[in-house]
């Protein structure tokens, strides 16, 4: 059975692609993006297979 690890990542709207690309290079897959605590911020939920 596949086991996953998860992380939440704060995203700034002016640097979203760069932040997601950096996490993606480390093997993290984007699951969902939800609104953050203020209009300038989003929160990304990421997952990757446990090694």
C-alpha positions as CSV (number, residue, x, y, z in Angstrom):
1,X,0.0,0.0,0.0
2,X,1.3,3.5,-0.9
3,X,2.0,5.7,2.1
4,X,1.9,9.5,1.7
5,X,3.3,12.5,3.6
6,X,1.6,15.8,3.5
7,X,2.5,19.5,4.0
8,X,0.8,22.8,3.9
9,X,2.6,25.7,2.2
10,X,1.7,29.4,2.4
11,X,1.5,30.9,-1.1
12,X,2.0,34.6,-1.9
13,X,-0.1,35.6,-4.9
14,X,2.8,37.4,-6.6
15,X,5.1,34.3,-6.4
16,X,2.7,31.3,-6.6
17,X,4.3,29.7,-9.6
18,X,7.8,30.0,-8.3
19,X,6.8,28.5,-4.9
20,X,4.9,25.6,-6.5
21,X,7.8,24.9,-9.0
22,X,10.3,24.7,-6.1
23,X,8.1,22.2,-4.2
24,X,7.4,20.3,-7.3
25,X,11.2,19.8,-8.0
26,X,11.4,18.1,-4.6
27,X,8.7,15.6,-5.6
28,X,5.7,17.3,-4.0
29,X,2.3,17.1,-5.9
30,X,-0.3,19.9,-5.4
31,X,-3.5,18.6,-4.0
32,X,-5.5,21.7,-3.3
33,X,-5.2,25.5,-2.9
34,X,-7.5,27.3,-0.4
35,X,-7.8,30.9,0.7
36,X,-5.4,32.0,3.4
37,X,-5.8,34.3,6.4
38,X,-5.7,37.4,4.2
39,X,-6.4,38.4,0.6
40,X,-2.7,38.4,-0.3
41,X,-2.1,34.8,0.8
42,X,-3.3,31.3,-0.3
43,X,-2.5,27.9,1.3
44,X,-1.4,24.9,-0.8
45,X,-1.9,21.3,0.4
46,X,0.8,19.1,-1.1
47,X,1.6,15.4,-0.9
48,X,4.4,13.0,-2.0
49,X,5.0,9.3,-1.6
50,X,7.0,8.4,1.5
51,X,10.4,7.0,0.8
